[in-house]
Amino acid sequence: MLKSRRNEILVAAMLVAPFIAIYGWLFVYPTVQMIRLSFTDAPLIGEGAWIGLENYVKLFTDKVYRTAVWNTSYFVLLTVIPGTAVALAIALVVSRLRGYAQSLVLAAFFLPYVLPVTVVYLIWNWLFDVQFGILQSVIEPIMGQPVNVWRRIPWFMPTVALVTIWWTNGFSILLFLAGLRNISHEIYEAAELDGAKRGQVFWKITWPLIWPVTVLCLTIQLILQLKIFDQVYLFSLGGRTAQTMVLVQYIFDQAFVHNDGGYGATVAVSLFIIVVAFSVLQFQGLRARGER
Amino acid sequence: MTATTAEVSAGEGRTLRFFDVGSVLLTILTVICALIWFFPLYWALITSIKPEDEVVRPFSGLIPENPTLNGYIYVITHSNIGIWYLNSTITALSITFLVVLMGICCGYAISQLRFPGRMALWWIILASFMIPVPALIVNHFIIIAGVKLLNTHLGIILPQLIAPVTVIVYKQFFDSVPRDFREAAVMDGANEFQLLFRIFLPMNWGVTTALAIITFIGAWNAFLWPFLATKTEDMMTVTVGITEVQDTFGVAYARVLAGAVMAGLPVALVYLIFQRRVTQAIMLSAGIKG
């Protein structure tokens, strides 16, 4: 018995060893190192001197950092709630369709989600091209002239948010569809017998029953969009990046462009704290959902 | 009594008729929305098979007048897209294989075996969900540079192996395998590895396929890390490389979009072929058991 117990531990060790090795080396260790690095003035590669809280003090006076925090929040605001609302609306209309028609329509909404960000960037860069972009024929009548949306600061974030919603909404749509499918037909039939109007059915039945999925979508999107980098970086290429900066981009900018690893790590720690704080909230929410 | 029945059926008739007109309108609206949503992809596809002079002509049509594959031929002959494809395939398949294998092994150990530190490991994995990987780029770069793996396939692969979701999903699925299966197999003298690869894994083939597909799509699409880890064009993945196509080609949208179509095609096809599995994988990763 004792031998088989020892054997079990040995087998377990063999099974978890590769995972623990990778996790320790590329996850736990860099997390600890990131915090250590944030107290130094090290370049990207090489050692630096310990400078205490200097980097953190700098955060509070750094204008570009403030812009990055603001832009990230603005981007979250522009994508999370509008994106989730659009996803719910699409899921509601798609769920009415059946069989082949539903798969086809759903594929149209979901396909962008599986594409690489650079493909999305190239497509929308073309659609909005100042000279030849087809969307300028929508913008021009309204604005009176073509607008270079990637170079005009007020246009930048909303346009990137629009592209992001187009790109990533398939995920939320799928979650909502699953949620809608779980609502029993009997409830709808009963409501119909009672003569409930369509609006009433939505607000009195669907909305409260779909609420847990809505919360799930909102929190997943929130944490995802706080880590925004790819689209903003690509669309701002060649532009005034200091004004369209977001947090992850600022880590990249400080560490890789300005070779200031220490300060880059400090920005990373601040992002880390923000994301962990929101994740704890999400985790509490999920746990509450699981216990019910 | 008769009056009530008549009233109910009249009411039903009314809602039915109302539903018909409303339904048809709503369905048409849905289809229009789907077409609008799909339009950017269609437009990219169409642009990629137009000659360059037709692309920049005002009011260029929805159907190309002189379809041509010149854009594709140009990208294939004037860029490293073949090598990028190879790099993407090597890295994405390696990441998929390793992530799924580690998920299987670790998930099985946590679910079925009793060993010291088991719960601690489980909590660490759950907690690691919260850690934003993009925040670690600086230190990933330092680590990978330290072992001289920058600009290599292994260097691109390593930091992408962090996937707590896979372990969590497998642990949950292995938990739900009835205890009897295990006991019967142990009676027959099966060891743990046989149990895992002969019984537990085949029982969850669907999960494995779903996770493998979504991991592959994620690895193929990864941008930030492969972008940082590659220095030379011949080590880039397709996802990173096609932005180079734009830099070198200038305003030549047919070529640029031909590159984009080629980069997106593998993942789009994977999705269209395995639509159901992708849906399942999304549900699994969001914590909804499908």
Boltz contact constraints between the chains, C-beta under 6 A:
constraints:
  - contact:
      token1: [A, 8]
      token2: [B, 113]
      max_distance: 6.0
  - contact:
      token1: [A, 9]
      token2: [B, 115]
      max_distance: 6.0
  - contact:
      token1: [A, 11]
      token2: [B, 192]
      max_distance: 6.0
  - contact:
      token1: [A, 12]
      token2: [B, 109]
      max_distance: 6.0
  - contact:
      token1: [A, 12]
      token2: [B, 113]
      max_distance: 6.0
  - contact:
      token1: [A, 12]
      token2: [B, 115]
      max_distance: 6.0
  - contact:
      token1: [A, 15]
      token2: [B, 105]
      max_distance: 6.0
  - contact:
      token1: [A, 15]
      token2: [B, 109]
      max_distance: 6.0
  - contact:
      token1: [A, 16]
      token2: [B, 106]
      max_distance: 6.0
  - contact:
      token1: [A, 16]
      token2: [B, 109]
      max_distance: 6.0
  - contact:
      token1: [A, 18]
      token2: [B, 102]
      max_distance: 6.0
  - contact:
      token1: [A, 19]
      token2: [B, 102]
      max_distance: 6.0
  - contact:
      token1: [A, 19]
      token2: [B, 106]
      max_distance: 6.0
  - contact:
      token1: [A, 22]
      token2: [B, 161]
      max_distance: 6.0
  - contact:
      token1: [A, 26]
      token2: [B, 159]
      max_distance: 6.0
  - contact:
      token1: [A, 27]
      token2: [B, 162]
      max_distance: 6.0
  - contact:
      token1: [A, 30]
      token2: [B, 136]
      max_distance: 6.0
  - contact:
      token1: [A, 30]
      token2: [B, 139]
      max_distance: 6.0
  - contact:
      token1: [A, 30]
      token2: [B, 140]
      max_distance: 6.0
  - contact:
      token1: [A, 33]
      token2: [B, 139]
      max_distance: 6.0
  - contact:
      token1: [A, 34]
      token2: [B, 139]
      max_distance: 6.0
  - contact:
      token1: [A, 45]
      token2: [B, 145]
      max_distance: 6.0
  - contact:
      token1: [A, 93]
      token2: [B, 30]
      max_distance: 6.0
  - contact:
      token1: [A, 105]
      token2: [B, 34]
      max_distance: 6.0
  - contact:
      token1: [A, 108]
      token2: [B, 34]
      max_distance: 6.0
  - contact:
      token1: [A, 108]
      token2: [B, 37]
      max_distance: 6.0
  - contact:
      token1: [A, 108]
      token2: [B, 38]
      max_distance: 6.0
  - contact:
      token1: [A, 109]
      token2: [B, 37]
      max_distance: 6.0
  - contact:
      token1: [A, 114]
      token2: [B, 217]
      max_distance: 6.0
  - contact:
      token1: [A, 114]
      token2: [B, 267]
      max_distance: 6.0
  - contact:
      token1: [A, 114]
      token2: [B, 271]
      max_distance: 6.0
  - contact:
      token1: [A, 115]
      token2: [B, 264]
      max_distance: 6.0
  - contact:
      token1: [A, 116]
      token2: [B, 221]
      max_distance: 6.0
  - contact:
      token1: [A, 116]
      token2: [B, 239]
      max_distance: 6.0
  - contact:
      token1: [A, 116]
      token2: [B, 263]
      max_distance: 6.0
  - contact:
      token1: [A, 117]
      token2: [B, 223]
      max_distance: 6.0
  - contact:
      token1: [A, 118]
      token2: [B, 239]
      max_distance: 6.0
  - contact:
      token1: [A, 118]
      token2: [B, 242]
      max_distance: 6.0
  - contact:
      token1: [A, 118]
      token2: [B, 243]
      max_distance: 6.0
  - contact:
      token1: [A, 119]
      token2: [B, 260]
      max_distance: 6.0
  - contact:
      token1: [A, 119]
      token2: [B, 263]
      max_distance: 6.0
  - contact:
      token1: [A, 119]
      token2: [B, 264]
      max_distance: 6.0
  - contact:
      token1: [A, 122]
      token2: [B, 256]
      max_distance: 6.0
  - contact:
      token1: [A, 122]
      token2: [B, 260]
      max_distance: 6.0
  - contact:
      token1: [A, 123]
      token2: [B, 40]
      max_distance: 6.0
  - contact:
      token1: [A, 123]
      token2: [B, 44]
      max_distance: 6.0
  - contact:
      token1: [A, 126]
      token2: [B, 253]
      max_distance: 6.0
  - contact:
      token1: [A, 127]
      token2: [B, 40]
      max_distance: 6.0
  - contact:
      token1: [A, 132]
      token2: [B, 56]
      max_distance: 6.0
  - contact:
      token1: [A, 174]
      token2: [B, 279]
      max_distance: 6.0
  - contact:
      token1: [A, 174]
      token2: [B, 282]
      max_distance: 6.0
  - contact:
      token1: [A, 175]
      token2: [B, 286]
      max_distance: 6.0
  - contact:
      token1: [A, 178]
      token2: [B, 283]
      max_distance: 6.0
  - contact:
      token1: [A, 178]
      token2: [B, 288]
      max_distance: 6.0
  - contact:
      token1: [A, 227]
      token2: [B, 132]
      max_distance: 6.0
  - contact:
      token1: [A, 227]
      token2: [B, 134]
      max_distance: 6.0
  - contact:
      token1: [A, 229]
      token2: [B, 224]
      max_distance: 6.0
  - contact:
      token1: [A, 230]
      token2: [B, 223]
      max_distance: 6.0
  - contact:
      token1: [A, 248]
      token2: [B, 134]
      max_distance: 6.0
  - contact:
      token1: [A, 255]
      token2: [B, 138]
      max_distance: 6.0
  - contact:
      token1: [A, 261]
      token2: [B, 138]
      max_distance: 6.0
  - contact:
      token1: [A, 264]
      token2: [B, 138]
      max_distance: 6.0
  - contact:
      token1: [A, 265]
      token2: [B, 138]
      max_distance: 6.0
  - contact:
      token1: [A, 268]
      token2: [B, 135]
      max_distance: 6.0
  - contact:
      token1: [A, 271]
      token2: [B, 135]
      max_distance: 6.0
  - contact:
      token1: [A, 272]
      token2: [B, 135]
      max_distance: 6.0
  - contact:
      token1: [A, 275]
      token2: [B, 132]
      max_distance: 6.0
  - contact:
      token1: [A, 276]
      token2: [B, 130]
      max_distance: 6.0
  - contact:
      token1: [A, 279]
      token2: [B, 130]
      max_distance: 6.0
